[in-house]
Amino acid sequence: MEAIKQIKIGITVIGVIILLASLGLMRYENWDFFTALYVTIITITTVGYGDYVPQTIKGKLITVGYIIFGAGAMAYTFGSIAGFFIEGRFKEIIYLKKMKSRLKKMEDHYIICGFGKIGKVVAKKFEDANVPYVVIDSDQSIMESPLEQYPHLSYVIGDASSDEILIKAGAHKAKGLITAVNSDADNAFITISAKEINPNIYIVAKADKDSSVDKLIKAGADRAVSPYDIGGLRIAELSLKPEILDFVSTLMDASQDMEIGRYEVSPNSKVVGHSLYECKIRQTTGTTILAIKKIKEDGSDDIIINPESDVILKEHDILYVFGTKEQLRKLKEILL
């Protein structure tokens, strides 16, 4: 913090000036240290009782120089203190202390590496969904301005590929990580470092080049996406099927609680071996099953869109469902 640094410098300079002036007055005015210190303090504070006055030429010169430099140091220090409060620095210090405490307690959260255009969009989505997250960025100035726009923002300043910084952001306790820095190579390094710290962390990596997608997957990312490909597909879909996308967007915007989830059927789930009709998922959870991905014996998969009620659920089937957070939570409990 620049303001705090200035205040510390100002206080240090004042202390040095007082000490040097006191020692000078002790020598040339034959005063004891307490008397010399007393005179310097009442002088710099402009109280000036007049009970002690320098008598020697050198003592007076010391006092004149002391007043000039001391007044300057006092003006600098109090100006820095005033700026500290006027610019909201005090409020920021309180926020940072709360944020450090929040970081220590945080778990099952998400980490966003890079607070550029993509990082800010992801953070805004997490804010709206009330999902805990931490941002890592190397630029302190980028992180200072968005505090009001992102009230739940917690951040760590540093290189996201550093194990120390990742651990500081709670990577060992995190649920997922989004790496969206400017370089594909840096995204790969971040992915490798994060997987070494937490092998179970779910990583989504940004790829600027199409050729980097496979490399990021090999580096350990669970998903690698190209913003340009997604943006192009979105534009094409809006052009070809505007009414469908408008319907989905309207439905999602109508209730901020609505989500699409992806869940795997656990081998221990009570739904294994039963049909959708027998499981009564719709009746008990309120969710709508959009599709089911079934893994074949040869390792390939088959996706059943809008499955019929007679479809039998098996272990490791993947269900894509639509519902509120509470409905999805109930479904997750059934599938575990």
Secondary structure, 3 states (H helix, E strand, C coil): CHHHHHHHHHHHHHHHHHHHHHHHHHHHHCCCHHHHHHHHHHHHCCCCCCCCCCCCHHHHHHHHHHHHHHHHHHHHHHHHHHHHHHCCHHHHHHHHHHHHHHHHHCCCCEEEECCCHHHHHHHHHHHHHCCCEEEEECCHHHHHHHHCCCCCCCEEECCCCCHHHHHHCCHHHCCEEEECCCCHHHHHHHHHHHHHHCCCCEEEEECCCCCHHHHHHHHCCCEEECHHHHHHHHHHHHHHCHHHHHHHHHHHHHCCCEEEEEEECCCCCCCCCCEHHHHCHHHHHCCEEEEEEEECCCCCEEEEECCCCCCECCCCCEEEEEEEHHHHHHHHHHHC
